[in-house]
């Protein structure tokens, strides 16, 4: 550990010790925080107030992932470091999980008995295949296969049973009857993939104040070469790129009451922002809980997200999703007739525990890199503009995580993810018109912004939004509509040097 990192962590510890030493306020601020004492609640409430002084960086803003923030050299591995505050034993668990995250799965039967079970239909052969360097996916380049971008599939409810399953949240969408919930282009030897898709573009010209012009590219998807017959005529399609993996355990450690406190589904305060909670069922307990992960907040925790990715992306079963054929539907009889990789002497499913435990732990503990240039005057000006135009209404700058989080490294951390984890209407431009659970076809979860400025360093591209349509950060802003239309229009009307300052701030996250 470097001396600057030690000092930063010590400073954070002293900071929170100082909080506890002060008397509590008389009101019931943060009364929903049942993990905190009254003294904690009063001081945490003060810490979480939005900045109003942009002449200097805020205290501990540099350490945007709390005490676990990575201060290591910025290079292509910037998203692949473990939380800096893990114990020696936890670091070992993290490294074993990393090996499994990178592991290439093989089709059954295979000589590597602990590695077979791939597919039979799949999008990638490893977790790393989509989350390259633990970072952000992108649309395929000319001549490439689509790996880190795939298509979600569903149909509107057809029966009373479908409606009941959606209302009770037993399902969040109705899978396409033949092709399931996800379109898989790849298959094991002897089986056809589900098909291919092409991406065309429609250009949209956006004049900007100051004589500049932005040209947006609206993607148009066309599926071809279907391997199992036609699709349902009402099939709904939504493209998704793999999101970055950093800071997930810290997002999981945000108190649910803090998320609910930010929600205003009926816009009772009249500010035009009506974020709402996504309610989903826990995959193991069945209990209704807050969805935090995925582009439409469809998963409540990282283990559920991991199990879904193993099943849908790689075709690997787990104790949480035990179907050894992944997303192969009953209509895909050739798929379900092939051998699978479950072996009784290893355990139930193709990725039995402890595989799921290890990969989940790895995914929970990828560190957020430290901020850069927090005191740069242009960055501070950009931060002020970010606040002034209302971006913080959805991109909530900071939280203090639960004192009773499951992992000690995640407990009582001041973090800066710039998300409220709520669903927001983003307008017609970004609409996929495909409902998922509580999310309408126009609604998306606010994505965290921490680390966004390192996308090019880690992943060698600058593609953003749920389908990677934005080729840079300015385009990502200009695609905002719906609840964000006011803020987007303010950016369009900025002086060029102010727009540049805003982008510089985002690049510093």
C-alpha positions as CSV (number, residue, x, y, z in Angstrom):
1,X,0.0,0.0,0.0
2,X,1.4,3.4,-0.9
3,X,1.8,6.2,1.6
4,X,-0.8,8.4,-0.1
5,X,-3.3,5.6,0.0
6,X,-2.6,5.0,3.7
7,X,-3.1,8.7,4.4
8,X,-6.4,8.8,2.4
9,X,-7.8,5.8,4.2
10,X,-6.7,7.1,7.6
11,X,-8.2,10.4,6.8
12,X,-11.5,8.8,6.0
13,X,-11.4,6.9,9.2
14,X,-10.6,10.0,11.2
15,X,-13.4,11.8,9.3
16,X,-16.1,9.3,10.3
17,X,-14.7,9.1,13.8
18,X,-15.2,12.8,14.0
19,X,-18.8,12.4,12.9
20,X,-19.6,10.1,15.8
21,X,-18.1,12.5,18.3
22,X,-20.6,15.2,17.6
23,X,-24.1,15.5,19.1
24,X,-27.1,14.4,17.0
25,X,-29.5,16.9,15.5
26,X,-32.9,17.2,17.0
27,X,-34.9,16.2,13.9
28,X,-35.4,12.7,12.4
29,X,-33.1,13.2,9.4
30,X,-32.4,9.8,7.8
31,X,-34.7,8.1,10.3
32,X,-35.0,5.2,7.8
33,X,-31.3,4.3,8.4
34,X,-31.9,1.6,11.0
35,X,-28.2,0.7,10.8
36,X,-27.0,4.1,12.2
37,X,-27.2,5.7,15.6
38,X,-28.8,9.1,16.0
39,X,-25.4,10.7,16.0
40,X,-24.4,8.9,12.8
41,X,-27.6,9.9,11.1
42,X,-27.3,13.6,11.8
43,X,-23.7,13.8,10.6
44,X,-24.1,11.5,7.6
45,X,-27.1,13.7,6.5
46,X,-24.8,16.7,6.7
47,X,-22.0,14.9,4.7
48,X,-24.5,14.0,1.9
49,X,-25.7,17.5,1.3
50,X,-25.0,18.6,-2.3
51,X,-21.9,20.8,-2.8
52,X,-22.4,24.6,-3.1
53,X,-18.8,25.6,-3.2
54,X,-17.1,24.8,-6.5
55,X,-13.8,26.7,-5.8
56,X,-12.2,23.5,-4.5
57,X,-12.7,19.7,-4.3
58,X,-14.9,18.3,-1.5
59,X,-13.3,16.3,1.3
60,X,-12.4,12.8,0.2
61,X,-13.8,13.4,-3.3
62,X,-10.6,11.9,-4.7
63,X,-11.5,8.5,-3.0
64,X,-14.7,8.0,-4.9
65,X,-14.9,4.3,-3.9
66,X,-14.3,5.0,-0.2
67,X,-11.4,3.3,1.6
68,X,-11.4,0.6,-1.1
69,X,-10.5,3.0,-3.9
70,X,-7.7,1.9,-6.1
71,X,-4.7,4.3,-6.2
72,X,-2.7,2.1,-8.6
73,X,-1.3,3.2,-11.9
74,X,-3.9,4.2,-14.5
75,X,-3.6,1.8,-17.5
76,X,-5.7,-0.9,-19.1
77,X,-5.9,-2.8,-15.8
78,X,-7.5,0.2,-14.0
79,X,-10.8,-1.6,-13.5
80,X,-9.3,-5.0,-12.5
81,X,-7.9,-4.2,-9.1
82,X,-9.4,-5.5,-5.9
83,X,-10.8,-3.2,-3.2
84,X,-7.8,-1.7,-1.3
85,X,-9.3,-2.5,2.1
86,X,-9.7,-6.3,1.7
87,X,-8.0,-8.6,4.1
88,X,-5.2,-10.9,2.9
89,X,-7.6,-13.9,2.9
90,X,-10.2,-11.9,1.0
91,X,-7.6,-10.9,-1.6
92,X,-6.9,-14.6,-2.1
93,X,-10.6,-15.3,-2.6
94,X,-10.7,-12.4,-5.1
95,X,-7.9,-13.8,-7.1
96,X,-9.4,-17.2,-7.3
97,X,-12.7,-15.6,-8.4
98,X,-10.8,-13.7,-11.1
99,X,-9.5,-16.9,-12.5
100,X,-13.0,-18.2,-12.8
101,X,-14.2,-14.9,-14.3
102,X,-11.6,-15.3,-17.1
103,X,-12.2,-19.1,-17.5
104,X,-13.1,-20.3,-21.0
105,X,-15.8,-22.9,-20.8
106,X,-15.8,-25.8,-23.2
107,X,-18.7,-27.8,-24.8
108,X,-19.7,-31.2,-23.4
109,X,-18.2,-33.7,-23.2
110,X,-14.7,-32.3,-22.7
111,X,-11.5,-33.6,-21.2
112,X,-11.4,-30.7,-18.8
113,X,-14.3,-32.1,-16.6
114,X,-14.6,-29.0,-14.5
115,X,-14.8,-26.7,-17.5
116,X,-17.4,-28.3,-19.7
117,X,-21.1,-27.3,-20.1
118,X,-20.8,-24.4,-22.5
119,X,-24.1,-23.5,-24.2
120,X,-25.4,-25.2,-26.1
121,X,-26.3,-21.7,-27.2
122,X,-24.2,-18.8,-26.0
123,X,-23.0,-15.2,-26.5
124,X,-19.5,-15.6,-25.0
125,X,-17.3,-18.4,-23.6
126,X,-16.3,-16.5,-20.4
127,X,-17.5,-13.6,-18.2
128,X,-14.4,-11.7,-19.4
129,X,-15.5,-12.2,-23.0
130,X,-18.3,-9.6,-22.5
131,X,-16.7,-7.6,-19.7
132,X,-13.3,-7.2,-21.3
133,X,-10.8,-6.0,-18.7
134,X,-13.8,-5.7,-16.4
135,X,-15.0,-2.8,-18.4
136,X,-17.7,-1.6,-20.8
137,X,-18.9,-3.4,-23.9
138,X,-19.4,-1.9,-27.3
139,X,-21.2,-2.5,-30.6
140,X,-19.3,-4.6,-33.1
141,X,-16.9,-2.9,-35.4
142,X,-17.1,-3.5,-39.1
143,X,-16.4,-7.2,-39.8
144,X,-16.6,-8.2,-36.1
145,X,-19.0,-10.6,-34.4
146,X,-21.2,-9.1,-31.7
147,X,-19.9,-10.3,-28.4
148,X,-20.2,-7.6,-25.8
149,X,-23.5,-6.4,-27.3
150,X,-26.5,-8.8,-27.4
151,X,-30.3,-8.6,-27.9
152,X,-32.9,-9.1,-25.2
153,X,-36.1,-10.7,-26.5
154,X,-39.7,-10.8,-25.2
155,X,-43.3,-10.7,-26.3
156,X,-46.4,-9.0,-24.7
157,X,-48.4,-11.2,-22.4
158,X,-50.6,-13.6,-24.3
159,X,-52.6,-15.3,-21.6
160,X,-54.0,-14.7,-18.1
161,X,-51.2,-16.8,-16.8
162,X,-48.7,-14.5,-18.4
163,X,-50.4,-11.5,-16.9
164,X,-50.5,-13.1,-13.5
165,X,-46.8,-14.0,-13.7
166,X,-45.9,-10.4,-14.5
167,X,-48.2,-8.9,-11.9
168,X,-46.7,-11.1,-9.2
169,X,-43.2,-10.5,-10.5
170,X,-42.6,-14.2,-11.0
171,X,-41.4,-13.1,-14.4
172,X,-40.3,-9.6,-15.5
173,X,-41.0,-10.2,-19.1
174,X,-42.4,-13.1,-21.3
175,X,-39.7,-14.8,-23.3
176,X,-40.1,-15.2,-27.1
177,X,-41.5,-18.8,-27.4
178,X,-38.8,-20.2,-29.6
179,X,-35.7,-18.0,-29.0
180,X,-36.2,-17.4,-25.3
181,X,-35.2,-14.2,-23.4
182,X,-31.9,-13.6,-25.2
183,X,-30.7,-13.9,-28.8
184,X,-27.6,-16.1,-29.0
185,X,-25.5,-16.0,-32.1
186,X,-23.1,-18.8,-31.2
187,X,-23.6,-22.5,-30.6
188,X,-21.5,-25.6,-29.8
189,X,-20.3,-27.8,-32.7
190,X,-23.2,-29.7,-34.3
191,X,-25.8,-27.0,-33.5
192,X,-26.8,-23.9,-35.4
193,X,-26.7,-20.5,-33.6
194,X,-29.9,-18.6,-33.3
195,X,-28.9,-16.2,-36.1
196,X,-27.2,-12.9,-36.8
197,X,-28.1,-9.3,-36.7
198,X,-27.0,-6.2,-38.6
199,X,-26.9,-2.7,-37.3
200,X,-27.7,0.3,-39.6
201,X,-27.8,3.9,-38.6
202,X,-30.0,7.0,-39.1
203,X,-28.2,10.3,-38.6
204,X,-29.7,13.0,-36.5
205,X,-28.1,16.5,-36.7
206,X,-28.1,18.6,-33.5
207,X,-27.1,22.2,-33.8
208,X,-25.2,23.5,-30.7
209,X,-24.8,27.0,-29.4
210,X,-21.6,28.6,-30.6
211,X,-21.8,27.4,-34.1
212,X,-20.9,23.7,-33.4
213,X,-22.9,20.7,-34.6
214,X,-23.2,17.2,-33.3
215,X,-24.3,14.3,-35.5
216,X,-26.0,11.5,-33.5
217,X,-26.3,8.0,-35.0
218,X,-29.6,6.2,-34.2
219,X,-29.0,2.4,-34.5
220,X,-31.5,0.2,-36.5
221,X,-31.3,-3.5,-35.8
222,X,-32.2,-6.2,-38.3
223,X,-32.2,-9.9,-37.4
224,X,-31.3,-12.4,-40.1
225,X,-30.4,-16.0,-40.7
226,X,-32.7,-17.4,-38.0
227,X,-31.7,-20.9,-37.1
228,X,-34.9,-22.2,-35.5
229,X,-37.7,-20.8,-37.7
230,X,-39.6,-17.5,-37.4
231,X,-40.0,-15.4,-34.4
232,X,-43.3,-14.4,-32.8
233,X,-44.8,-11.4,-34.8
234,X,-45.0,-9.2,-31.7
235,X,-41.4,-9.8,-30.6
236,X,-39.8,-6.9,-28.7
237,X,-36.1,-6.5,-29.1
238,X,-33.7,-4.5,-26.9
239,X,-29.9,-4.3,-27.5
240,X,-27.6,-4.2,-24.4
241,X,-23.9,-3.7,-24.0
242,X,-22.0,-5.2,-21.0
243,X,-21.7,-2.5,-18.3
244,X,-18.4,-2.0,-16.3
245,X,-17.9,-4.1,-13.2
246,X,-16.3,-1.6,-10.8
247,X,-17.9,-0.7,-7.4
248,X,-20.8,-3.2,-7.6
249,X,-20.4,-4.4,-4.0
250,X,-20.6,-0.8,-2.8
251,X,-23.8,-0.2,-4.8
252,X,-25.2,-3.3,-3.2
253,X,-24.3,-1.9,0.3
254,X,-26.4,1.3,-0.2
255,X,-29.2,1.2,2.3
256,X,-32.6,0.5,0.6
257,X,-34.1,3.4,2.5
258,X,-31.7,5.8,0.8
259,X,-32.9,4.7,-2.6
260,X,-36.5,4.9,-1.7
261,X,-36.0,8.4,-0.2
262,X,-34.9,9.6,-3.6
263,X,-37.9,8.2,-5.5
264,X,-40.7,10.5,-6.5
265,X,-42.8,8.4,-9.0
266,X,-45.7,10.8,-9.1
267,X,-43.4,13.9,-9.2
268,X,-45.1,15.3,-6.1
269,X,-42.4,18.1,-5.8
270,X,-43.2,19.2,-9.4
271,X,-39.5,19.3,-10.6
272,X,-40.2,17.2,-13.7
273,X,-38.1,14.2,-12.2
274,X,-40.1,11.2,-11.3
275,X,-37.7,8.4,-10.5
276,X,-39.2,5.2,-9.3
277,X,-38.0,2.0,-7.6
278,X,-37.7,-1.2,-9.5
279,X,-39.2,-4.0,-7.4
280,X,-38.1,-7.5,-8.2
281,X,-37.9,-10.9,-6.4
282,X,-34.8,-12.2,-4.8
283,X,-33.7,-15.2,-6.7
284,X,-33.0,-17.3,-3.6
285,X,-35.7,-16.1,-1.1
286,X,-38.4,-15.0,-3.4
287,X,-38.9,-11.9,-1.4
288,X,-39.7,-8.6,-3.1
289,X,-36.8,-6.2,-2.9
290,X,-35.2,-3.3,-4.7
291,X,-33.6,-4.0,-8.2
292,X,-30.3,-2.3,-8.5
293,X,-28.3,-4.0,-11.3
294,X,-28.8,-4.2,-15.0
295,X,-29.8,-1.5,-17.5
296,X,-33.4,-1.7,-16.2
297,X,-32.6,-2.5,-12.6
298,X,-33.8,-6.1,-13.0
299,X,-31.6,-7.8,-10.5
300,X,-31.5,-7.2,-6.7
301,X,-28.0,-8.4,-6.0
302,X,-24.8,-9.4,-7.6
303,X,-25.3,-13.1,-7.1
304,X,-28.6,-13.0,-9.0
305,X,-26.9,-10.9,-11.8
306,X,-24.0,-13.4,-11.9
307,X,-26.3,-16.4,-12.1
308,X,-28.4,-14.8,-14.9
309,X,-25.2,-14.0,-16.9
310,X,-23.9,-17.6,-16.5
311,X,-27.2,-19.0,-17.8
312,X,-28.1,-16.5,-20.5
313,X,-24.7,-15.4,-21.8
314,X,-22.6,-18.6,-21.5
315,X,-25.2,-21.4,-21.1
316,X,-23.8,-22.5,-17.7
317,X,-26.1,-23.7,-15.0
318,X,-25.7,-22.9,-11.3
319,X,-27.5,-23.8,-8.1
320,X,-29.5,-20.5,-8.6
321,X,-30.4,-21.3,-12.2
322,X,-30.1,-25.1,-12.5
323,X,-31.3,-25.6,-16.1
324,X,-28.3,-27.1,-17.8
325,X,-29.5,-25.9,-21.2
326,X,-29.5,-22.2,-20.3
327,X,-31.7,-20.2,-22.7
328,X,-32.5,-23.2,-25.0
329,X,-36.3,-23.3,-25.1
330,X,-38.4,-26.5,-25.3
331,X,-39.1,-25.7,-29.0
332,X,-35.3,-25.9,-29.6
333,X,-35.3,-29.7,-29.4
334,X,-31.9,-30.2,-31.1
335,X,-30.4,-28.0,-28.4
336,X,-31.9,-29.8,-25.5
337,X,-30.9,-33.2,-26.9
338,X,-27.2,-32.4,-26.6
339,X,-25.0,-33.5,-23.6
340,X,-24.6,-31.1,-20.7
341,X,-21.8,-30.6,-18.2
342,X,-23.3,-31.4,-14.9
343,X,-21.3,-34.1,-13.0
344,X,-22.7,-35.7,-9.8
345,X,-19.3,-36.0,-8.2
346,X,-18.6,-32.2,-8.6
347,X,-22.0,-31.0,-7.5
348,X,-25.4,-29.8,-8.7
349,X,-25.2,-27.8,-11.9
350,X,-22.3,-27.0,-14.2
351,X,-21.0,-24.2,-12.0
352,X,-21.7,-25.5,-8.5
353,X,-20.7,-23.8,-5.3
354,X,-18.0,-22.7,-4.6
355,X,-17.8,-21.4,-8.2
356,X,-20.8,-19.1,-7.8
357,X,-19.5,-17.8,-4.4
358,X,-16.1,-17.1,-5.8
359,X,-17.2,-15.3,-9.0
360,X,-19.8,-13.3,-7.0
361,X,-17.1,-12.2,-4.5
362,X,-14.8,-11.2,-7.3
363,X,-17.6,-9.2,-8.9
364,X,-18.5,-7.5,-5.6
365,X,-14.9,-6.3,-4.9
366,X,-13.6,-4.7,-8.1
367,X,-12.2,-1.4,-6.9
368,X,-13.3,2.0,-8.2
369,X,-10.2,4.0,-9.4
370,X,-9.4,7.3,-7.7
371,X,-10.6,10.5,-9.3
372,X,-8.2,12.5,-11.4
373,X,-7.7,16.3,-11.5
374,X,-10.3,16.9,-8.8
375,X,-8.8,20.4,-8.1
376,X,-8.3,21.4,-11.8
377,X,-10.2,24.7,-12.3
378,X,-11.8,23.5,-15.6
379,X,-13.0,20.3,-13.9
380,X,-14.4,22.3,-11.0
381,X,-16.2,24.6,-13.4
382,X,-17.6,21.5,-15.2
383,X,-18.7,20.1,-11.8
384,X,-20.6,23.4,-11.1
385,X,-22.3,23.2,-14.5
386,X,-23.2,19.5,-13.9
387,X,-25.0,20.6,-10.7
388,X,-26.5,23.8,-12.2
389,X,-28.2,22.1,-15.1
390,X,-29.8,19.5,-12.9
391,X,-27.8,16.4,-13.7
392,X,-27.6,15.5,-10.0
393,X,-31.4,15.1,-9.9
394,X,-30.8,11.6,-11.2
395,X,-27.0,11.2,-10.9
396,X,-27.0,11.4,-7.1
397,X,-23.3,12.2,-6.3
398,X,-22.7,10.4,-3.0
399,X,-23.9,7.9,-0.4
400,X,-22.7,6.5,2.8
401,X,-23.1,2.7,2.8
402,X,-24.6,0.6,5.5
403,X,-22.8,0.0,8.7
404,X,-24.1,-3.6,8.6
405,X,-23.1,-4.5,5.0
406,X,-22.3,-8.2,4.5
407,X,-18.6,-7.5,3.7
408,X,-16.6,-5.4,6.1
409,X,-14.8,-3.6,3.3
410,X,-18.2,-2.2,2.1
411,X,-19.3,-1.0,5.5
412,X,-19.8,2.7,6.3
413,X,-18.0,4.0,3.2
414,X,-18.5,7.5,1.7
415,X,-18.8,6.8,-2.0
416,X,-19.4,8.9,-5.1
417,X,-21.2,6.7,-7.8
418,X,-23.3,9.5,-9.3
419,X,-26.5,7.4,-9.6
420,X,-29.8,7.1,-7.7
421,X,-30.4,3.5,-8.9
422,X,-33.9,4.5,-9.9
423,X,-35.8,4.1,-13.1
424,X,-36.4,7.3,-15.2
425,X,-38.2,8.1,-18.4
426,X,-35.5,9.0,-20.9
427,X,-37.8,9.9,-23.7
428,X,-38.5,8.6,-27.2
429,X,-35.0,8.8,-28.4
430,X,-33.6,6.2,-26.0
431,X,-36.9,4.2,-25.8
432,X,-36.6,0.5,-26.6
433,X,-40.4,0.1,-26.2
434,X,-39.8,-3.2,-24.3
435,X,-41.2,-3.2,-20.7
436,X,-39.3,-5.2,-18.1
437,X,-40.9,-5.5,-14.6
438,X,-41.6,-2.0,-13.3
439,X,-39.6,-0.4,-16.2
440,X,-41.6,0.8,-19.1
441,X,-40.3,0.9,-22.6
442,X,-39.0,4.4,-22.1
443,X,-37.4,3.9,-18.6
444,X,-33.9,3.0,-17.7
445,X,-31.9,2.8,-14.4
446,X,-29.6,5.8,-13.9
447,X,-26.1,4.2,-14.6
448,X,-23.3,5.0,-12.2
449,X,-20.8,7.5,-13.7
450,X,-17.7,6.6,-11.6
451,X,-14.9,5.5,-13.9
452,X,-16.6,6.7,-17.0
453,X,-13.6,8.8,-18.0
454,X,-11.3,5.8,-18.1
455,X,-13.4,3.9,-20.7
456,X,-11.0,4.6,-23.6
457,X,-7.9,3.8,-21.4
458,X,-9.4,0.4,-20.3
459,X,-11.5,-0.6,-23.3
460,X,-10.0,1.3,-26.3
461,X,-13.3,2.9,-27.2
462,X,-15.7,5.7,-26.1
463,X,-19.1,4.1,-26.7
464,X,-21.8,4.8,-24.1
465,X,-25.4,4.3,-23.2
466,X,-27.3,0.9,-23.1
467,X,-26.5,0.0,-26.7
468,X,-23.3,1.9,-27.2
469,X,-24.8,4.3,-29.7
470,X,-23.1,7.4,-28.3
471,X,-19.6,7.7,-29.7
472,X,-18.4,10.1,-27.0
473,X,-19.7,11.6,-23.7
474,X,-21.2,14.7,-25.4
475,X,-23.3,12.4,-27.6
476,X,-24.4,10.5,-24.5
477,X,-25.7,13.7,-23.0
478,X,-27.4,14.8,-26.2
479,X,-29.4,11.5,-26.3
480,X,-31.1,12.3,-23.0
481,X,-34.7,13.2,-23.2
482,X,-37.9,12.7,-21.1
483,X,-37.1,13.7,-17.5
484,X,-33.6,14.8,-18.6
485,X,-34.8,17.0,-21.5
486,X,-34.4,20.2,-19.5
487,X,-30.8,19.4,-18.6
488,X,-30.0,18.2,-22.1
489,X,-31.3,21.5,-23.6
490,X,-29.2,23.5,-21.1
491,X,-26.1,21.7,-22.4
492,X,-27.1,22.4,-26.0
493,X,-27.4,26.1,-25.1
494,X,-24.0,26.3,-23.3
495,X,-21.1,28.3,-24.6
496,X,-18.6,25.9,-26.2
497,X,-16.0,26.4,-23.4
498,X,-18.6,25.5,-20.8
499,X,-19.6,22.3,-22.7
500,X,-15.9,21.4,-22.8
501,X,-15.6,22.0,-19.0
502,X,-18.7,19.8,-18.4
503,X,-17.1,17.0,-20.4
504,X,-13.7,17.5,-18.6
505,X,-15.6,16.9,-15.3
506,X,-17.1,13.7,-16.6
507,X,-13.7,12.6,-17.9
508,X,-12.3,13.1,-14.4
509,X,-14.8,10.7,-12.8
